[in-house]
Amino acid sequence: MFEQRERWLEELRDHVTRKGAVTSTTGHMNLVAISLEIADACADERAQTRIHVPNWQSMATDLEDAVSYLGSEAATAVRAETVSLIDAIRNQLLSETADDTGKTQISIDNGKRPQVTDFSAALLARLDGDDLLVAAWRDLVAGCRDSSHITYPYDRIAFLRDNAIALLEHRRQDPGHWGSIRTAVDILFDSRYSVARAQDALGEPPIAFDPRNQTEPTGLTDEERMNLAERWIVRPPSTEDTVIVWFRIANAYSVHGGDLAHGDINFYSAQVLAGVITNHAAARTALSVVPEELLTDQIREQQANIGDIDEYNGLEHQPGLVYARIVVRNIEHHAAVAEARTLLHALLSVLHPHEDMWKILNGHLVFDGRYTTRPLEWGPKTDLAPTIFAENDYVADGLRALTAEGHLIGPEKARQLQPILNLAQALDTARSDPEAIVMAAVRAIEHCNSWTTRGRKEWGEFIRLYLRDEFTRIAFLRRATEATFDAIVRKLPDSSPGAKPQPQLHDIRESVDAGSWGRLFDRQTAIGHIATLKEIYADHPLVRRLSELDDILATGNSISAAFDTEHTRVDAQVARLTRSRNAAIHGGPLSTAACDSIADFAYDLASQVLHTATWAIVTGKSIANYMRENRGENERRIRILRKTGDLRQLHAA
């Protein structure tokens, strides 16, 4: 069970088990996201004018980029629809005309929008096909199988994973832990449990499964496992006629008389419900909407054992606590809890409770007709406190350096910092909402543009002139740091029990320890070990990232080519950020998927420019002058990197 498997299988599992819809960091929109955004733009009933031209141009570019980044099978499957749609946008909807001065202008022919809409609808319909999902899955597997980091760089495989996940979600299939794609991976790993589960779900005789001997081979060939995985992955999700979901609500005192009903949502006083649940006759008398799913002998026995009732299990007899019961109908089983929580949140938002009252807690109960041994097991009410690592406390070192350099934060500087700190706080507050991140990031960048150029630069040009070089340098430094930190600290080339020790890796680990108690990671030294680490991890998924970095950082020419590519990706994301900004300001349509694809980019870019503005105040310089100096310094560093390949220029001064 714990033996490390072939590199490509481990790599496939690493990608599939990562959290989040977007794991690619180069800003490519997945096929589903850009297809839906174009469809929303087509459905916008407002007349399109010349100000909408950049939006359509950028959407066509994003669709073209998505298809070029797909694997061969998926790209072939949608080539006809995507080529037709891109052509309709660029050559029919958009047209060149001459203005009164004879200057060529690009305008929108609203009479051609129906044709674009038809091609967009054809592409959307294509996303529902089983053959496209199978093609996306095959491309992901093929990418992991292919050891070439040139054909399949790490980020492209991440994109192939994102594309497969997006197709599953679009088809309302479960992408989660017990969902379609994770089980498909387990089938390729020859998991007896997953193979038996898939065979049974597909109506085939399942192989024998003994939980005491889960590592016994299934006897299926590689081809048979791949075939089973493909048939499993397109299986429609199971739909329930009725699912009942329970939540807990804290600081709610106004539910009197036992319960309160609103359609399929019912609220119960915890004191009343806990008091009558062990007496079924009393419950049917006291409650206007009787939760029959709770009135079972199994639950009565568990609830009667007072010692087992706490915030994790059972119904608490607690003042100020309310239980919410939501009935959802005709819903995919995996989507029921999220749907119920959305309904409850919407209702309470309309009612607008007083601050800190009627707070929906974590945890839930689900009743769907399936047997469970502990039907009243909620889980914790709140998120676990984050683990604090003393090694990450660098404040004292920073304070000493700040003081030694003569930068004193006094009352005047504190006042000057407030506008910047307010923008930073707004950005951090928005961290969990992609649309809010986009708005907060745009606001931060616009303010810094105003402080730097007095608004004389269009904000996209401001990003290209003042932020892009530093963003690119930091992006490469971050990727190199993450890959080397994984190789040196987080992972081992072979984690199997009894694997041979790696003295060379131990020596490298010793060499990168820095600072007091070795709590700092010497990034510059670590990057110098990439070539050696690549050899140590030759049979590990990390070899793809390490080989890619080794090639990129080898010479000035290779660095220059990689920087040019990165600049192209930054420009594409800036264009998407611009159209998302315009949609948010002017009433849409705002694509949630587009915001999701650039949320990290927008956050990092805004954080970068706010950091620079902060240090302008700290060092006693004007923001405009400091931004110009910072721009010049990053241009100088990148020139040296391009010319000489001197990796010291990646690091901050």
N, C-alpha and C positions, 0 to 999 in steps of 0.2 A: 504493500500500500504506500510505503514511504520511499520507494526506490525512484530515483530520478529517471525519467524516460528520455526518448530521443529529443534532440534539440527542438525540432519543429513542433512536436506535440506540446512540449513545455511552453514554447513561445505562443502557440495558439491559445493555450489555457490562460497564460498571463494576460493576453489582450482581452479575451472574452470576459474574464472575471474582474476587469477594472471597472470602477464605478463611473457613472455619468454617461450622458448621451454623446458627449464630444470629448474624445481623447487625442485627436489629431491637433497639433499645435501650429500648423502652417496656415490655418484659416480657410481651408477648402470647405465649402458648404457641401453636405451630403446631397445625393440626388433627390431624396424626398423633400428636404428643406427648401432647396431652390425651386423645385417644381411647384410646391405649394405657394411659395411667395409669388412666383409669376402668375399662378392662377388667381391669387388674391388681387394682384394688380390688374389683371384682366377684368375682374368682377367690379372694380371701382367704377361707380357710375359717373363720377365727375369727368368733365372734359379734360383731356390731357393737353398741356401746353409745353412750350419750349423748356420751361424749368424742370419738366419731368424727364427730359432727354437723358441726363446723366444716370438717372435711376434705371432706365431701360438698358442703357449701355452696360452698366455695371452688373445687372441681372443676367444679361446675355453672356458676359465674360465669366461670371460665377458658374453658370450652367456649363459653358465650354470647359472651364477648368475642372469641374466635377467629373465630367465624362472622361477627360484626358487622364485623370488620376485613378479612375476605376480600373479593375482588373479586366482582362481581355474578354471574358465571357459576358459580364454585365454590360460592358461598353458596347459590345456587338448587339446585345439584346435590345438596347434602347437607341442605337445609332440613328435609325430612320426617323424616329420621333424627335430626337434632340436636334438633329441637323435641320429638320424642317422648321422647328420652333425658333432656333437661333437665326436662320435665314429670314423667317417672317418678321422677326424683331428688327434685324439690322438692315434689311433691304426692302421691306414693305412698310412697316410701321414708322421707321425712321427714314427720312428722306432729306436730301440736300437741296436747298433753295438759296437764291441770291437775294440779299436785302437791297435797299434803295441805293446803297453805295457800291453794290456789286460784290460785297463780301459774302462768301459762302457761309450759310447757317444750316444747322441741322434742326429740323422741325419734326413734329409728330403728325402723321396722317390718321386722324381719328376714324376715318372711313375704313381703315385697314385693321382696326382692332378686332372685329369679328373673326378675321382669319387667324390672328394670333391666338384668340380665345379657343378656336377649334383645335389648333395644333397643341395648345396647352392642355386641353381636355384629353386629347389622345395620349399625351405623355402621362397624365395622371392615371388614366385607365390602365396604362402599361404597368404601373407600380403595384397593381393588385395581383399580377400574374404569378402563379407558382414558379414558372420557369425563371423569372427574374430573381426571385429569392434564392432559388437553387444556384443560379449563376453567381450571385453575390457570395453565397456560402462557399462555392467551389473556388472563387477568386481568393477569398480569405485563406482557405486551406492551402491553395497553390502558392500564395505569397509566403506563408510560413515555411512551406516545404523548400522553396527556392532560397538557397543560402546567399544569393547575390545581393549585397547591400546597395548595389548600383541600380539594378532593376527594381528591387523592392527595398528602398530605404525604410527605416523604422517608422517614420511618420506615415508613409503610404500604407503600411499594414494597419496602423492605427486608424487611418481613414477607411480602409476596407472593412474593418470591424465596425466603425461608426455607421457606415452605409448599411451593413447587414442588420444592425440593431434598429436603425431608422425604418427599414422596410418591415421588420417584425412589428414595431410599434404602430406603423401606419396600417398594418393589417389587424391591429388590436390583438396581437399575440403577446405572450408573456416573455419579456427579455430578462427576467429576474433570475434568482438563484435556482429555482426549480423549473425555469422556463425552457423555451425551445432550443436556444443556441447553446446554453450550458450543458443541457442533456446531450445534445449532438456531439459536443466535445468529449463528454464522458464516454459516449459510445465508441468514438475513435480510440479512446484510452483502453477500450475493452473492459469497461466496468460491467460486471455481471448484473448489478442492480439496474443500471440505466438501460442496458440492452433488453433485459426482461420487461422493464417498465414500458419501453417504446414498443416492443413486440405486442404486449398486451393491449396497449392503447390503439394500435393499428389493426387489432383483430386477428393477430397471428398467435400461434401457440408459443408461449414464452419459454425460454430456457429455465431450467431449475435454478433457484436462487437460495443459497444458504447464507444468512448473515454472518455465520461463524467462519466462512471461507470465501470472503469477497474477492480475493486476489486470484482465484482459480480462473484460468483462461476460458473464454466462452466457446472457443473452437471456430469462431467466424473468421474468415479471411479479411484482409485489409479492404478488399473490394466490397465484400458483403457488409462490413461495418459502415463504409462510406455510403453505400446504397441505403442502408437502414437509417443513417443519420439524415440523408436527404429526404426520405419519405416522412421521417419524424418532424423535420423542421418546417414542412409546409402543412402539417396537420392543423386544421382550424382549432381555435381555442374553445374550451368547453364553456358553455353558456348556462347560467342558472336562471330559472324562472323567478326565484325569490331568494335573496340573501339578507339576513338581518345582522346588522353591525351595531355594536355598543361602544360608546365612548364615555369618558368621565370628564366632568366639568367642575373646576374649582371656583370657590368664592361666588357661589350662586345661592341666593337665599329666598328668592321670591316664588318658588314653586310650592304652593300650598295645596292641601287636600290630596296629596299623594302623587298625582301626575297631571301633565298638561300636554295637549295634543295639537299638532299643526301638520295636517296631511299625513305623510308617511314618517314624520318625525315626532317622537314622543319624549317627554322629559319626566323623570321620576326623582322625587326626593330620596336621597340615599337612606335617610333614617326610616322612611316609610317602606321602601322596597326591601331593605335588609331585614326589616322587622316582620314582613309578611311572607317572605319567599319560602320559608320552611313550612308554612301552613297554606297549602294550596287553596283551600276553601276561603280562607281569609283574604288571600291575594285576589281571588276572583270577585270578591265582594268589594274590596277597598279600591281597586284600580279600575278606571274607566276603559283603558286599553290594556288588556291582559297579555303579558308577555309569556305565552304558552311555552316557548322554547326554554324558559327557565324553570318551569314547573315539572321537573322530572325527579325521580327518586335519587338519581346519581347526584344532581346538584343539591338536593335537600340534604343528603348525607355530608357532602363537602361543606356546605354552608353551616351545618349544625356543629361542625368542629371549629369552635371559636379560635383555637390556637393556631389554625392554618390561615386565618383571615388577616391580611395586611395589604400594603399598597400594591403587591404583586398578584395576590390571589384573593378571590371571593368578593363579596359585596360588603363594603364597609358601612357601619352605622355611624356616619360622621356628619355633623352639621356643616352646612355650606357646600356640601358635595352633591352634585346632581348627576344622574346617569341618563345619557341620551341614547335612544333606540331609533335607528334609521333603517327603514325597509327600502332596499333597492331592487329593481325588477329588470328582468331580461338583460343581464349584465354578464360579461366575461368574469369567470371566477376570480382571476388574479386582479381584476380592476375594481372589485366591489368595495374594498376598504377605502381606496382613494376617492371613489365616487361618493361614498357616504360622508367622508370627511369634507369633501368639497361642498356638499349640500348643507351640512351643519355649519360650516364656516360662512357660507353665503347668508344663511338665515340670521345668524348672530351678528354679522356685519351690518345687515339691514336694520336690526334692532339697536345697534350701537350701544353696547353696555358701557357702564362707567369704567374708567381706567382701572385695569387690574382685576376686573370682575368678569365672570363667565369665561374663564380661560380654559380652552380645550387642552386636556392633558395628553401625554403620550400613552400608547398602549390601546388595545381594543379587544373585543371578543367578536367572533364570527360564528354564526349559526346558519349552516347551509344544508342541513340534513345529513352531514357526514359525522361519523362517530369520532369523538376525541376523548382521551382519558382524563384530561383536565380542562373542562369547558369554561371554568372561571379563572383561567390564568391570563392576566392582563399584560404583565411585563412592567417595567418601571414607569413612573408618572412623568419623569423629566429626563432630559439628556444627562448622561454621565458627565461628571466634571472632567475637563481635559487633563491629561497627564502632563505634569510640569517636569521638564528636564533641566536641571541646574546648568548643564553644559550650554544651554541656549541663552543664558543670561550674559549679554555682552555690554550692558548699560554702563557698568563701572569703568570698563576699558574705554568706552566711547566718551565718558565724562572726563576721564584723565586726559585723553587726546584733545578734547575740546578746550579744556583749561590750559593745557600746555601750548596750544596754538594761539591763545589770547582771545578766544571768542567767548565773550561773556554775554549771557542772556539776561539783560536787565529789563526794567519796565517798558522802555520805549520799543525795544525789539519784540517783547512779548505782545505789545499792542499791534505792531506791524505784522506779526505772524498770524494774528487771529483770522483774517480772511482766508489765508491758505489752509489753516488748520480746520476751519469750518468746511471748506471744500473737501478736505481729506476725510473728515468725519462723515460727511454725506456719502462719499464714495464707499467707505467701510460699512455704513448702515445698509447700503443697497446690495451688499455682497451676495446675498442669496437669491436675488431677483435679476435675471439677465436684462430685462427691459429697463429696470431702475438703474442698473450698472451703466447701461448705454447713456441714459440721460445724465447721470451724475458725472460720468467721464467726459461727455461732450461739454458740460457746463464748466468743468475744471479746465479743460483744454482751451475753451473759448476765453475764459478769464485770463489765463496765462498768455494767450495770444494778444489780448488787449493790453496787458501790462508790458509785453515785450515790444510789440510793433504798433501799439495804439490802434489796433484793428485795421492797419493798412494792408495786412496780408490776409487773403482768404484762408480759412482755418485749415483746409487740406494742404495748402502750400506751406503754411506755418509748420505743420507736422513734417512735411518732407524736408524743409530747410533746417529746422531746429531739433527735431526729435528722432528722425528716422535712423541716422547713423548711430546714435547712442543706443537706441532700441535694438538695432541689429547686433551691435557689439555685445550688449548684455545678453541677448537671446543665445548667442553662440557660447558665451561664457557659462550661462545657466545649463545649457544642454551638456557641455563638457563636464561641469561640476556634478550634475545629477548622475551621469553615466559612470564617472569615476568613483563617486561616493557609493553608488550601488555596488560596484565591483570590489571596492576596497573595504567597505564597512558593512553594508546591508546583506550581501549575498556571498555565496560560496560557489566555486565552479562545479562542485558535486556535493549536494546536501544529503545524499543517501547515507543510511547508517553504515558505519565502517569505512567511509571514504578516506582515501589517503590524505594526510595533512599536506598543506601547501606552504613550505618554508619561504618560497619566493614571495608569495602574497603576504606572509607575515612581515617580511622585511620591508615591503612597500608600505604596509600599514604603519610600521614604526616610523618611516621616513616622512609621512604626511601629518603626523601628530605635531601640533603647534600650540603655543600659548600655555598658560598655567594648567597643570594636571593633564596636559595633552588634550584639552577640550576643544581646540580649534582644528579645523581641517585646512591644510595648506593646499589651496586649489592649484596654485602655480606648479608646485611639485607634483601633484597628482596628475595634472595634464601631461607632464613630461613622461609619465609611466604608461600612457595609453597603448603604445605599441607592444609593450610587455604584457599588459593586461589582456590585450586581444589574443595573445597566444595562450595565456593561462585559461581563458574562457572560451577556447575554440569550440567546445562541444556544449555550450550553454547559450540560451537565448540572448544574453548580453553581447555576444560576439557581433551581432548586427550593428548595434549602436556604436560599439567601440571601433569596429572596422570603418564605419562611416566617418566617425570623427578623425580617425587616423589618416584617412584619405584627404579629408577637408583641410586639416591643419598641417598637412605635409609641407606645402610650399606657399609662397605668396600668390602664385597663379591659381592654385586650388582654392585658397581662401578668397581671392577676388571673385572667382566664378560663383562660389557659394554665397558671398555677400550680394552679388547681383541678383541671384535667384531670390534671396531673402527680401531684397528691396521690392521686387515684383510682388511678392506675397504681402508685404506691408501695404503697398499701394492698393492692392485689391481689397484688403480689409478696411483701409481708410475710405475707399469708395462705398463699401457696404455700411460702414459706420455713418457715413454722410447720408445715405438714403434712409437708414433707420432713424437718424436724427430728424430728417425732413418729414418722415412719416409721423413721428411722434409729435412734432410741433404743429404740423398742418392737418392732422386728423386722419392719418393712415393712408392705406392699410399698413400697419406695423406688423412685421413678421416676427413672431416669437422665436421661430427656428433661426432666423437670421441673427437676432440678438444673442441667442444661445451660442451661435458659432463664433461670435466676436466678443463675448463677455470678458473672457480672460485677457484678450488683446486690449480691449478698451480699458480694463482695470489697470493693467500693467503700464500702458502708455500714459494714462492720467496720473498714476502714482509716480512715474518717472518725472513728469514735468512738474508736479507739485513738490517733489523732493528737490529738484533743481531750484525752484522758486524759494523754498525754505532756506536753502543754503546761501542764496543771495542775501536774505535778511540776516542770517547768522553771521556772515562774513562782513556785513556792513556795506554791501554794494547794492546798486539799483538792480532790480530784476532784469531790466532790459540789457544792461551791461554784462551781468553775470550770465544770462542766457546766450549772449553773443560769444563770450569767452568759452563757455561750455561747448557751444556748437563748433567753434574753431578747434578746441582741444580734441573733440571726437573725430573731426575731419582729419586732423593731423595723425591721430592714432590709426585710423583706417588706411590712410595713405601708406603709412609704414608697414602695416599688416599686408596690404596688397603688394608692396614692393619687395619686402624682405621676409615676410612670414614670421616676424618676431612676435611670439605668443605672449610676451610680457605686456604687449599693448592691449590685450583683451581685458586686463585687470585694471581696476580703478587706481588712480594715483595714490 
